Every structure is written in C-alpha cells, then in structure tokens.
C-alpha cells in the first residue's frame, strides 16, 4: 500500500486540536494548534543540526498541507 506523505487526523477527545501525521521518515504526529510533535520512531544517533533543519521544513510542509486540504474542503 502506498501512503500519502501527510494525513489529517482528528479525535473527539481533543476537539480543539488539529493533527497532521507524517508517514515517511522521520514519522511523527504534529498538533498544529501548538506545534507539539510526537515522534513515532527513535531518532537517537541522528545528526541534530540536520534533523532540526529537516523538521523545520517538515513542519512548514505540514502547515501547507493543512491549508491546501482546508481550501479543497471549502470548495
């Protein structure tokens, strides 16, 4: 099965939160309300500077994905 890079998630236990799931390495879930990230895999031993840069880029892409999905939803 081929998964999309990002998935939009919600949960009625967290009615005010918006979750984006990143399915590729490094896998994580980000709450767009507060930018809190839950890592789904162990990242120990990774180059911290490189990982920080990559994560910043992925957070921006996750935000763009959400904006695009909301535009499509409203259409």
N, CA, C and O atoms as a Maestro MAE file, in Angstrom:
{
 s_m_m2io_version
 :::
 2.0.0
}

f_m_ct {
 s_m_title
 :::
 protein
 m_atom[300] {
  # First column is atom index #
  i_m_mmod_type
  r_m_x_coord
  r_m_y_coord
  r_m_z_coord
  i_m_residue_number
  s_m_chain_name
  s_m_pdb_residue_name
  s_m_pdb_atom_name
  i_m_atomic_number
  :::
  1 25 0.842 -1.165 0.000 1 A "UNK " " N  " 7
  2 3 0.000 0.000 0.000 1 A "UNK " " CA " 6
  3 2 0.893 1.235 0.000 1 A "UNK " " C  " 6
  4 15 1.881 1.307 0.730 1 A "UNK " " O  " 8
  5 25 0.532 2.185 -0.817 2 A "UNK " " N  " 7
  6 3 1.235 3.457 -0.856 2 A "UNK " " CA " 6
  7 2 0.454 4.463 -0.019 2 A "UNK " " C  " 6
  8 15 -0.736 4.692 -0.239 2 A "UNK " " O  " 8
  9 25 1.149 5.055 0.941 3 A "UNK " " N  " 7
  10 3 0.518 6.053 1.800 3 A "UNK " " CA " 6
  11 2 0.915 7.452 1.352 3 A "UNK " " C  " 6
  12 15 2.018 7.649 0.844 3 A "UNK " " O  " 8
  13 25 0.027 8.426 1.535 4 A "UNK " " N  " 7
  14 3 0.414 9.809 1.278 4 A "UNK " " CA " 6
  15 2 1.430 10.260 2.325 4 A "UNK " " C  " 6
  16 15 1.507 9.687 3.412 4 A "UNK " " O  " 8
  17 25 2.198 11.275 1.998 5 A "UNK " " N  " 7
  18 3 3.221 11.781 2.912 5 A "UNK " " CA " 6
  19 2 2.606 12.335 4.192 5 A "UNK " " C  " 6
  20 15 3.174 12.171 5.272 5 A "UNK " " O  " 8
  21 25 1.445 12.993 4.083 6 A "UNK " " N  " 7
  22 3 0.761 13.575 5.232 6 A "UNK " " CA " 6
  23 2 -0.681 13.080 5.275 6 A "UNK " " C  " 6
  24 15 -1.315 12.867 4.241 6 A "UNK " " O  " 8
  25 25 -1.182 12.903 6.493 7 A "UNK " " N  " 7
  26 3 -2.581 12.580 6.732 7 A "UNK " " CA " 6
  27 2 -3.134 13.567 7.744 7 A "UNK " " C  " 6
  28 15 -2.427 13.987 8.660 7 A "UNK " " O  " 8
  29 25 -4.381 13.933 7.581 8 A "UNK " " N  " 7
  30 3 -5.057 14.817 8.512 8 A "UNK " " CA " 6
  31 2 -5.798 13.954 9.513 8 A "UNK " " C  " 6
  32 15 -6.479 13.005 9.123 8 A "UNK " " O  " 8
  33 25 -5.680 14.266 10.808 9 A "UNK " " N  " 7
  34 3 -6.338 13.469 11.834 9 A "UNK " " CA " 6
  35 2 -7.048 14.332 12.852 9 A "UNK " " C  " 6
  36 15 -6.629 15.452 13.145 9 A "UNK " " O  " 8
  37 25 -8.134 13.792 13.386 10 A "UNK " " N  " 7
  38 3 -8.812 14.461 14.482 10 A "UNK " " CA " 6
  39 2 -9.327 13.402 15.443 10 A "UNK " " C  " 6
  40 15 -9.329 12.207 15.144 10 A "UNK " " O  " 8
  41 25 -9.763 13.876 16.608 11 A "UNK " " N  " 7
  42 3 -10.228 12.974 17.639 11 A "UNK " " CA " 6
  43 2 -11.177 13.756 18.531 11 A "UNK " " C  " 6
  44 15 -10.850 14.856 18.975 11 A "UNK " " O  " 8
  45 25 -12.356 13.192 18.798 12 A "UNK " " N  " 7
  46 3 -13.336 13.909 19.606 12 A "UNK " " CA " 6
  47 2 -12.893 14.097 21.052 12 A "UNK " " C  " 6
  48 15 -13.462 14.930 21.758 12 A "UNK " " O  " 8
  49 25 -11.895 13.346 21.511 13 A "UNK " " N  " 7
  50 3 -11.344 13.555 22.847 13 A "UNK " " CA " 6
  51 2 -10.518 14.841 22.911 13 A "UNK " " C  " 6
  52 15 -10.262 15.367 23.994 13 A "UNK " " O  " 8
  53 25 -10.105 15.341 21.746 14 A "UNK " " N  " 7
  54 3 -9.318 16.571 21.635 14 A "UNK " " CA " 6
  55 2 -9.993 17.482 20.605 14 A "UNK " " C  " 6
  56 15 -9.445 17.697 19.524 14 A "UNK " " O  " 8
  57 25 -11.161 18.012 20.924 15 A "UNK " " N  " 7
  58 3 -11.976 18.702 19.909 15 A "UNK " " CA " 6
  59 2 -11.354 19.972 19.339 15 A "UNK " " C  " 6
  60 15 -11.723 20.388 18.241 15 A "UNK " " O  " 8
  61 25 -10.431 20.591 20.045 16 A "UNK " " N  " 7
  62 3 -9.838 21.833 19.554 16 A "UNK " " CA " 6
  63 2 -8.516 21.617 18.826 16 A "UNK " " C  " 6
  64 15 -7.936 22.572 18.309 16 A "UNK " " O  " 8
  65 25 -8.032 20.379 18.777 17 A "UNK " " N  " 7
  66 3 -6.723 20.088 18.200 17 A "UNK " " CA " 6
  67 2 -6.834 19.630 16.750 17 A "UNK " " C  " 6
  68 15 -7.826 19.025 16.343 17 A "UNK " " O  " 8
  69 25 -5.794 19.933 15.988 18 A "UNK " " N  " 7
  70 3 -5.687 19.532 14.585 18 A "UNK " " CA " 6
  71 2 -4.379 18.764 14.453 18 A "UNK " " C  " 6
  72 15 -3.308 19.311 14.715 18 A "UNK " " O  " 8
  73 25 -4.460 17.502 14.050 19 A "UNK " " N  " 7
  74 3 -3.279 16.656 13.947 19 A "UNK " " CA " 6
  75 2 -2.925 16.393 12.488 19 A "UNK " " C  " 6
  76 15 -3.796 16.138 11.657 19 A "UNK " " O  " 8
  77 25 -1.640 16.459 12.198 20 A "UNK " " N  " 7
  78 3 -1.112 16.038 10.902 20 A "UNK " " CA " 6
  79 2 -0.148 14.890 11.186 20 A "UNK " " C  " 6
  80 15 0.742 15.009 12.028 20 A "UNK " " O  " 8
  81 25 -0.333 13.780 10.479 21 A "UNK " " N  " 7
  82 3 0.533 12.607 10.635 21 A "UNK " " CA " 6
  83 2 1.480 12.566 9.444 21 A "UNK " " C  " 6
  84 15 1.049 12.554 8.291 21 A "UNK " " O  " 8
  85 25 2.772 12.543 9.739 22 A "UNK " " N  " 7
  86 3 3.789 12.423 8.692 22 A "UNK " " CA " 6
  87 2 4.155 10.944 8.608 22 A "UNK " " C  " 6
  88 15 4.627 10.367 9.588 22 A "UNK " " O  " 8
  89 25 3.942 10.328 7.449 23 A "UNK " " N  " 7
  90 3 4.077 8.874 7.314 23 A "UNK " " CA " 6
  91 2 5.447 8.411 6.847 23 A "UNK " " C  " 6
  92 15 5.736 7.214 6.871 23 A "UNK " " O  " 8
  93 25 6.291 9.337 6.426 24 A "UNK " " N  " 7
  94 3 7.628 8.981 5.959 24 A "UNK " " CA " 6
  95 2 8.649 9.271 7.061 24 A "UNK " " C  " 6
  96 15 8.316 9.880 8.078 24 A "UNK " " O  " 8
  97 25 9.887 8.834 6.856 25 A "UNK " " N  " 7
  98 3 10.920 9.080 7.853 25 A "UNK " " CA " 6
  99 2 11.269 10.556 7.908 25 A "UNK " " C  " 6
  100 15 11.461 11.166 6.856 25 A "UNK " " O  " 8
  101 25 11.357 11.143 9.053 26 A "UNK " " N  " 7
  102 3 11.032 10.616 10.374 26 A "UNK " " CA " 6
  103 2 9.536 10.742 10.650 26 A "UNK " " C  " 6
  104 15 8.963 11.823 10.516 26 A "UNK " " O  " 8
  105 25 8.914 9.646 11.031 27 A "UNK " " N  " 7
  106 3 7.479 9.626 11.264 27 A "UNK " " CA " 6
  107 2 7.134 10.369 12.552 27 A "UNK " " C  " 6
  108 15 7.783 10.199 13.584 27 A "UNK " " O  " 8
  109 25 6.090 11.199 12.461 28 A "UNK " " N  " 7
  110 3 5.659 11.944 13.633 28 A "UNK " " CA " 6
  111 2 4.219 12.397 13.470 28 A "UNK " " C  " 6
  112 15 3.649 12.350 12.380 28 A "UNK " " O  " 8
  113 25 3.650 12.834 14.580 29 A "UNK " " N  " 7
  114 3 2.348 13.485 14.587 29 A "UNK " " CA " 6
  115 2 2.571 14.879 15.154 29 A "UNK " " C  " 6
  116 15 3.193 15.037 16.204 29 A "UNK " " O  " 8
  117 25 2.067 15.878 14.462 30 A "UNK " " N  " 7
  118 3 2.185 17.250 14.942 30 A "UNK " " CA " 6
  119 2 0.789 17.801 15.221 30 A "UNK " " C  " 6
  120 15 -0.140 17.619 14.435 30 A "UNK " " O  " 8
  121 25 0.670 18.467 16.338 31 A "UNK " " N  " 7
  122 3 -0.552 19.167 16.676 31 A "UNK " " CA " 6
  123 2 -0.369 20.602 16.188 31 A "UNK " " C  " 6
  124 15 0.437 21.349 16.742 31 A "UNK " " O  " 8
  125 25 -1.107 20.982 15.163 32 A "UNK " " N  " 7
  126 3 -0.927 22.311 14.571 32 A "UNK " " CA " 6
  127 2 -1.390 23.441 15.479 32 A "UNK " " C  " 6
  128 15 -1.041 24.598 15.244 32 A "UNK " " O  " 8
  129 25 -2.161 23.134 16.503 33 A "UNK " " N  " 7
  130 3 -2.614 24.176 17.421 33 A "UNK " " CA " 6
  131 2 -1.440 24.731 18.225 33 A "UNK " " C  " 6
  132 15 -1.346 25.938 18.448 33 A "UNK " " O  " 8
  133 25 -0.543 23.835 18.660 34 A "UNK " " N  " 7
  134 3 0.587 24.284 19.489 34 A "UNK " " CA " 6
  135 2 1.949 23.831 18.970 34 A "UNK " " C  " 6
  136 15 2.958 24.037 19.645 34 A "UNK " " O  " 8
  137 25 1.999 23.218 17.787 35 A "UNK " " N  " 7
  138 3 3.222 22.719 17.150 35 A "UNK " " CA " 6
  139 2 3.941 21.658 17.983 35 A "UNK " " C  " 6
  140 15 5.136 21.431 17.793 35 A "UNK " " O  " 8
  141 25 3.230 21.009 18.899 36 A "UNK " " N  " 7
  142 3 3.822 19.912 19.664 36 A "UNK " " CA " 6
  143 2 3.968 18.701 18.749 36 A "UNK " " C  " 6
  144 15 3.063 18.380 17.979 36 A "UNK " " O  " 8
  145 25 5.116 18.032 18.841 37 A "UNK " " N  " 7
  146 3 5.408 16.882 17.986 37 A "UNK " " CA " 6
  147 2 5.564 15.631 18.835 37 A "UNK " " C  " 6
  148 15 6.233 15.641 19.868 37 A "UNK " " O  " 8
  149 25 4.939 14.561 18.384 38 A "UNK " " N  " 7
  150 3 5.107 13.241 18.988 38 A "UNK " " CA " 6
  151 2 5.815 12.372 17.950 38 A "UNK " " C  " 6
  152 15 5.269 12.084 16.885 38 A "UNK " " O  " 8
  153 25 7.040 11.959 18.281 39 A "UNK " " N  " 7
  154 3 7.826 11.141 17.363 39 A "UNK " " CA " 6
  155 2 7.353 9.701 17.428 39 A "UNK " " C  " 6
  156 15 7.100 9.178 18.513 39 A "UNK " " O  " 8
  157 25 7.231 9.059 16.283 40 A "UNK " " N  " 7
  158 3 6.780 7.677 16.208 40 A "UNK " " CA " 6
  159 2 7.935 6.703 16.045 40 A "UNK " " C  " 6
  160 15 7.718 5.501 15.889 40 A "UNK " " O  " 8
  161 25 9.152 7.209 16.081 41 A "UNK " " N  " 7
  162 3 10.329 6.356 15.992 41 A "UNK " " CA " 6
  163 2 11.492 6.984 16.743 41 A "UNK " " C  " 6
  164 15 11.492 8.178 17.042 41 A "UNK " " O  " 8
  165 25 12.471 6.161 17.037 42 A "UNK " " N  " 7
  166 3 13.642 6.606 17.795 42 A "UNK " " CA " 6
  167 2 14.596 7.344 16.861 42 A "UNK " " C  " 6
  168 15 14.989 6.823 15.817 42 A "UNK " " O  " 8
  169 25 14.958 8.557 17.249 43 A "UNK " " N  " 7
  170 3 15.850 9.371 16.420 43 A "UNK " " CA " 6
  171 2 17.221 9.538 17.052 43 A "UNK " " C  " 6
  172 15 18.012 10.367 16.602 43 A "UNK " " O  " 8
  173 25 17.513 8.769 18.079 44 A "UNK " " N  " 7
  174 3 18.821 8.884 18.721 44 A "UNK " " CA " 6
  175 2 19.915 8.502 17.729 44 A "UNK " " C  " 6
  176 15 19.754 7.585 16.923 44 A "UNK " " O  " 8
  177 25 21.008 9.211 17.805 45 A "UNK " " N  " 7
  178 3 22.124 8.952 16.906 45 A "UNK " " CA " 6
  179 2 22.058 9.741 15.610 45 A "UNK " " C  " 6
  180 15 22.986 9.686 14.802 45 A "UNK " " O  " 8
  181 25 20.975 10.473 15.403 46 A "UNK " " N  " 7
  182 3 20.853 11.293 14.199 46 A "UNK " " CA " 6
  183 2 21.647 12.583 14.372 46 A "UNK " " C  " 6
  184 15 21.862 13.043 15.494 46 A "UNK " " O  " 8
  185 25 22.075 13.156 13.269 47 A "UNK " " N  " 7
  186 3 22.764 14.441 13.273 47 A "UNK " " CA " 6
  187 2 21.753 15.507 13.696 47 A "UNK " " C  " 6
  188 15 20.793 15.778 12.974 47 A "UNK " " O  " 8
  189 25 21.967 16.105 14.859 48 A "UNK " " N  " 7
  190 3 20.984 17.019 15.437 48 A "UNK " " CA " 6
  191 2 20.740 18.252 14.574 48 A "UNK " " C  " 6
  192 15 19.592 18.665 14.403 48 A "UNK " " O  " 8
  193 25 21.787 18.841 14.035 49 A "UNK " " N  " 7
  194 3 21.621 20.043 13.210 49 A "UNK " " CA " 6
  195 2 20.838 19.715 11.936 49 A "UNK " " C  " 6
  196 15 19.945 20.465 11.541 49 A "UNK " " O  " 8
  197 25 21.171 18.612 11.308 50 A "UNK " " N  " 7
  198 3 20.488 18.201 10.077 50 A "UNK " " CA " 6
  199 2 19.027 17.870 10.368 50 A "UNK " " C  " 6
  200 15 18.133 18.240 9.607 50 A "UNK " " O  " 8
  201 25 18.794 17.166 11.480 51 A "UNK " " N  " 7
  202 3 17.437 16.793 11.860 51 A "UNK " " CA " 6
  203 2 16.593 18.030 12.171 51 A "UNK " " C  " 6
  204 15 15.429 18.098 11.778 51 A "UNK " " O  " 8
  205 25 17.165 18.996 12.867 52 A "UNK " " N  " 7
  206 3 16.442 20.228 13.196 52 A "UNK " " CA " 6
  207 2 16.018 20.953 11.932 52 A "UNK " " C  " 6
  208 15 14.881 21.412 11.830 52 A "UNK " " O  " 8
  209 25 16.913 21.059 10.980 53 A "UNK " " N  " 7
  210 3 16.596 21.711 9.711 53 A "UNK " " CA " 6
  211 2 15.496 20.957 8.970 53 A "UNK " " C  " 6
  212 15 14.562 21.567 8.449 53 A "UNK " " O  " 8
  213 25 15.608 19.627 8.923 54 A "UNK " " N  " 7
  214 3 14.624 18.807 8.231 54 A "UNK " " CA " 6
  215 2 13.249 18.921 8.908 54 A "UNK " " C  " 6
  216 15 12.223 19.014 8.234 54 A "UNK " " O  " 8
  217 25 13.244 18.913 10.239 55 A "UNK " " N  " 7
  218 3 11.982 19.008 10.970 55 A "UNK " " CA " 6
  219 2 11.325 20.363 10.728 55 A "UNK " " C  " 6
  220 15 10.110 20.430 10.536 55 A "UNK " " O  " 8
  221 25 12.098 21.432 10.733 56 A "UNK " " N  " 7
  222 3 11.533 22.753 10.444 56 A "UNK " " CA " 6
  223 2 10.878 22.779 9.072 56 A "UNK " " C  " 6
  224 15 9.791 23.334 8.908 56 A "UNK " " O  " 8
  225 25 11.536 22.180 8.090 57 A "UNK " " N  " 7
  226 3 10.968 22.101 6.742 57 A "UNK " " CA " 6
  227 2 9.684 21.273 6.739 57 A "UNK " " C  " 6
  228 15 8.708 21.639 6.084 57 A "UNK " " O  " 8
  229 25 9.687 20.148 7.477 58 A "UNK " " N  " 7
  230 3 8.513 19.283 7.515 58 A "UNK " " CA " 6
  231 2 7.332 19.953 8.218 58 A "UNK " " C  " 6
  232 15 6.184 19.755 7.820 58 A "UNK " " O  " 8
  233 25 7.601 20.737 9.250 59 A "UNK " " N  " 7
  234 3 6.529 21.473 9.924 59 A "UNK " " CA " 6
  235 2 5.895 22.467 8.960 59 A "UNK " " C  " 6
  236 15 4.673 22.616 8.926 59 A "UNK " " O  " 8
  237 25 6.719 23.138 8.187 60 A "UNK " " N  " 7
  238 3 6.202 24.079 7.188 60 A "UNK " " CA " 6
  239 2 5.373 23.336 6.137 60 A "UNK " " C  " 6
  240 15 4.298 23.803 5.759 60 A "UNK " " O  " 8
  241 25 5.860 22.187 5.664 61 A "UNK " " N  " 7
  242 3 5.112 21.398 4.684 61 A "UNK " " CA " 6
  243 2 3.799 20.890 5.267 61 A "UNK " " C  " 6
  244 15 2.787 20.846 4.567 61 A "UNK " " O  " 8
  245 25 3.804 20.509 6.538 62 A "UNK " " N  " 7
  246 3 2.577 20.049 7.199 62 A "UNK " " CA " 6
  247 2 1.552 21.174 7.256 62 A "UNK " " C  " 6
  248 15 0.363 20.947 7.030 62 A "UNK " " O  " 8
  249 25 2.006 22.374 7.554 63 A "UNK " " N  " 7
  250 3 1.108 23.531 7.591 63 A "UNK " " CA " 6
  251 2 0.545 23.835 6.205 63 A "UNK " " C  " 6
  252 15 -0.638 24.147 6.065 63 A "UNK " " O  " 8
  253 25 1.389 23.746 5.193 64 A "UNK " " N  " 7
  254 3 0.934 23.971 3.818 64 A "UNK " " CA " 6
  255 2 -0.080 22.894 3.404 64 A "UNK " " C  " 6
  256 15 -1.079 23.192 2.749 64 A "UNK " " O  " 8
  257 25 0.190 21.639 3.795 65 A "UNK " " N  " 7
  258 3 -0.734 20.542 3.509 65 A "UNK " " CA " 6
  259 2 -2.103 20.838 4.133 65 A "UNK " " C  " 6
  260 15 -3.134 20.690 3.476 65 A "UNK " " O  " 8
  261 25 -2.107 21.249 5.386 66 A "UNK " " N  " 7
  262 3 -3.369 21.552 6.073 66 A "UNK " " CA " 6
  263 2 -4.110 22.681 5.362 66 A "UNK " " C  " 6
  264 15 -5.312 22.577 5.116 66 A "UNK " " O  " 8
  265 25 -3.406 23.743 5.035 67 A "UNK " " N  " 7
  266 3 -4.041 24.869 4.341 67 A "UNK " " CA " 6
  267 2 -4.646 24.427 3.019 67 A "UNK " " C  " 6
  268 15 -5.760 24.828 2.682 67 A "UNK " " O  " 8
  269 25 -3.922 23.603 2.266 68 A "UNK " " N  " 7
  270 3 -4.414 23.104 0.980 68 A "UNK " " CA " 6
  271 2 -5.656 22.228 1.179 68 A "UNK " " C  " 6
  272 15 -6.627 22.344 0.431 68 A "UNK " " O  " 8
  273 25 -5.621 21.361 2.180 69 A "UNK " " N  " 7
  274 3 -6.763 20.495 2.442 69 A "UNK " " CA " 6
  275 2 -7.996 21.309 2.825 69 A "UNK " " C  " 6
  276 15 -9.106 20.990 2.400 69 A "UNK " " O  " 8
  277 25 -7.808 22.349 3.618 70 A "UNK " " N  " 7
  278 3 -8.937 23.188 4.029 70 A "UNK " " CA " 6
  279 2 -9.506 23.965 2.840 70 A "UNK " " C  " 6
  280 15 -10.718 24.155 2.745 70 A "UNK " " O  " 8
  281 25 -8.641 24.411 1.942 71 A "UNK " " N  " 7
  282 3 -9.102 25.069 0.708 71 A "UNK " " CA " 6
  283 2 -9.952 24.121 -0.115 71 A "UNK " " C  " 6
  284 15 -11.023 24.490 -0.598 71 A "UNK " " O  " 8
  285 25 -9.468 22.891 -0.274 72 A "UNK " " N  " 7
  286 3 -10.205 21.900 -1.050 72 A "UNK " " CA " 6
  287 2 -11.516 21.534 -0.361 72 A "UNK " " C  " 6
  288 15 -12.530 21.335 -1.031 72 A "UNK " " O  " 8
  289 25 -11.507 21.445 0.936 73 A "UNK " " N  " 7
  290 3 -12.711 21.116 1.691 73 A "UNK " " CA " 6
  291 2 -13.767 22.204 1.522 73 A "UNK " " C  " 6
  292 15 -14.951 21.907 1.362 73 A "UNK " " O  " 8
  293 25 -13.341 23.448 1.559 74 A "UNK " " N  " 7
  294 3 -14.277 24.565 1.429 74 A "UNK " " CA " 6
  295 2 -14.844 24.710 0.029 74 A "UNK " " C  " 6
  296 15 -15.919 25.281 -0.152 74 A "UNK " " O  " 8
  297 25 -14.124 24.192 -0.969 75 A "UNK " " N  " 7
  298 3 -14.614 24.268 -2.360 75 A "UNK " " CA " 6
  299 2 -15.686 23.260 -2.541 75 A "UNK " " C  " 6
  300 15 -16.245 23.143 -3.632 75 A "UNK " " O  " 8
  :::
 }
 m_bond[299] {
  # First column is bond index #
  i_m_from
  i_m_to
  i_m_order
  :::
  1 1 2 1
  2 2 3 1
  3 3 4 2
  4 3 5 1
  5 5 6 1
  6 6 7 1
  7 7 8 2
  8 7 9 1
  9 9 10 1
  10 10 11 1
  11 11 12 2
  12 11 13 1
  13 13 14 1
  14 14 15 1
  15 15 16 2
  16 15 17 1
  17 17 18 1
  18 18 19 1
  19 19 20 2
  20 19 21 1
  21 21 22 1
  22 22 23 1
  23 23 24 2
  24 23 25 1
  25 25 26 1
  26 26 27 1
  27 27 28 2
  28 27 29 1
  29 29 30 1
  30 30 31 1
  31 31 32 2
  32 31 33 1
  33 33 34 1
  34 34 35 1
  35 35 36 2
  36 35 37 1
  37 37 38 1
  38 38 39 1
  39 39 40 2
  40 39 41 1
  41 41 42 1
  42 42 43 1
  43 43 44 2
  44 43 45 1
  45 45 46 1
  46 46 47 1
  47 47 48 2
  48 47 49 1
  49 49 50 1
  50 50 51 1
  51 51 52 2
  52 51 53 1
  53 53 54 1
  54 54 55 1
  55 55 56 2
  56 55 57 1
  57 57 58 1
  58 58 59 1
  59 59 60 2
  60 59 61 1
  61 61 62 1
  62 62 63 1
  63 63 64 2
  64 63 65 1
  65 65 66 1
  66 66 67 1
  67 67 68 2
  68 67 69 1
  69 69 70 1
  70 70 71 1
  71 71 72 2
  72 71 73 1
  73 73 74 1
  74 74 75 1
  75 75 76 2
  76 75 77 1
  77 77 78 1
  78 78 79 1
  79 79 80 2
  80 79 81 1
  81 81 82 1
  82 82 83 1
  83 83 84 2
  84 83 85 1
  85 85 86 1
  86 86 87 1
  87 87 88 2
  88 87 89 1
  89 89 90 1
  90 90 91 1
  91 91 92 2
  92 91 93 1
  93 93 94 1
  94 94 95 1
  95 95 96 2
  96 95 97 1
  97 97 98 1
  98 98 99 1
  99 99 100 2
  100 99 101 1
  101 101 102 1
  102 102 103 1
  103 103 104 2
  104 103 105 1
  105 105 106 1
  106 106 107 1
  107 107 108 2
  108 107 109 1
  109 109 110 1
  110 110 111 1
  111 111 112 2
  112 111 113 1
  113 113 114 1
  114 114 115 1
  115 115 116 2
  116 115 117 1
  117 117 118 1
  118 118 119 1
  119 119 120 2
  120 119 121 1
  121 121 122 1
  122 122 123 1
  123 123 124 2
  124 123 125 1
  125 125 126 1
  126 126 127 1
  127 127 128 2
  128 127 129 1
  129 129 130 1
  130 130 131 1
  131 131 132 2
  132 131 133 1
  133 133 134 1
  134 134 135 1
  135 135 136 2
  136 135 137 1
  137 137 138 1
  138 138 139 1
  139 139 140 2
  140 139 141 1
  141 141 142 1
  142 142 143 1
  143 143 144 2
  144 143 145 1
  145 145 146 1
  146 146 147 1
  147 147 148 2
  148 147 149 1
  149 149 150 1
  150 150 151 1
  151 151 152 2
  152 151 153 1
  153 153 154 1
  154 154 155 1
  155 155 156 2
  156 155 157 1
  157 157 158 1
  158 158 159 1
  159 159 160 2
  160 159 161 1
  161 161 162 1
  162 162 163 1
  163 163 164 2
  164 163 165 1
  165 165 166 1
  166 166 167 1
  167 167 168 2
  168 167 169 1
  169 169 170 1
  170 170 171 1
  171 171 172 2
  172 171 173 1
  173 173 174 1
  174 174 175 1
  175 175 176 2
  176 175 177 1
  177 177 178 1
  178 178 179 1
  179 179 180 2
  180 179 181 1
  181 181 182 1
  182 182 183 1
  183 183 184 2
  184 183 185 1
  185 185 186 1
  186 186 187 1
  187 187 188 2
  188 187 189 1
  189 189 190 1
  190 190 191 1
  191 191 192 2
  192 191 193 1
  193 193 194 1
  194 194 195 1
  195 195 196 2
  196 195 197 1
  197 197 198 1
  198 198 199 1
  199 199 200 2
  200 199 201 1
  201 201 202 1
  202 202 203 1
  203 203 204 2
  204 203 205 1
  205 205 206 1
  206 206 207 1
  207 207 208 2
  208 207 209 1
  209 209 210 1
  210 210 211 1
  211 211 212 2
  212 211 213 1
  213 213 214 1
  214 214 215 1
  215 215 216 2
  216 215 217 1
  217 217 218 1
  218 218 219 1
  219 219 220 2
  220 219 221 1
  221 221 222 1
  222 222 223 1
  223 223 224 2
  224 223 225 1
  225 225 226 1
  226 226 227 1
  227 227 228 2
  228 227 229 1
  229 229 230 1
  230 230 231 1
  231 231 232 2
  232 231 233 1
  233 233 234 1
  234 234 235 1
  235 235 236 2
  236 235 237 1
  237 237 238 1
  238 238 239 1
  239 239 240 2
  240 239 241 1
  241 241 242 1
  242 242 243 1
  243 243 244 2
  244 243 245 1
  245 245 246 1
  246 246 247 1
  247 247 248 2
  248 247 249 1
  249 249 250 1
  250 250 251 1
  251 251 252 2
  252 251 253 1
  253 253 254 1
  254 254 255 1
  255 255 256 2
  256 255 257 1
  257 257 258 1
  258 258 259 1
  259 259 260 2
  260 259 261 1
  261 261 262 1
  262 262 263 1
  263 263 264 2
  264 263 265 1
  265 265 266 1
  266 266 267 1
  267 267 268 2
  268 267 269 1
  269 269 270 1
  270 270 271 1
  271 271 272 2
  272 271 273 1
  273 273 274 1
  274 274 275 1
  275 275 276 2
  276 275 277 1
  277 277 278 1
  278 278 279 1
  279 279 280 2
  280 279 281 1
  281 281 282 1
  282 282 283 1
  283 283 284 2
  284 283 285 1
  285 285 286 1
  286 286 287 1
  287 287 288 2
  288 287 289 1
  289 289 290 1
  290 290 291 1
  291 291 292 2
  292 291 293 1
  293 293 294 1
  294 294 295 1
  295 295 296 2
  296 295 297 1
  297 297 298 1
  298 298 299 1
  299 299 300 2
  :::
 }
}
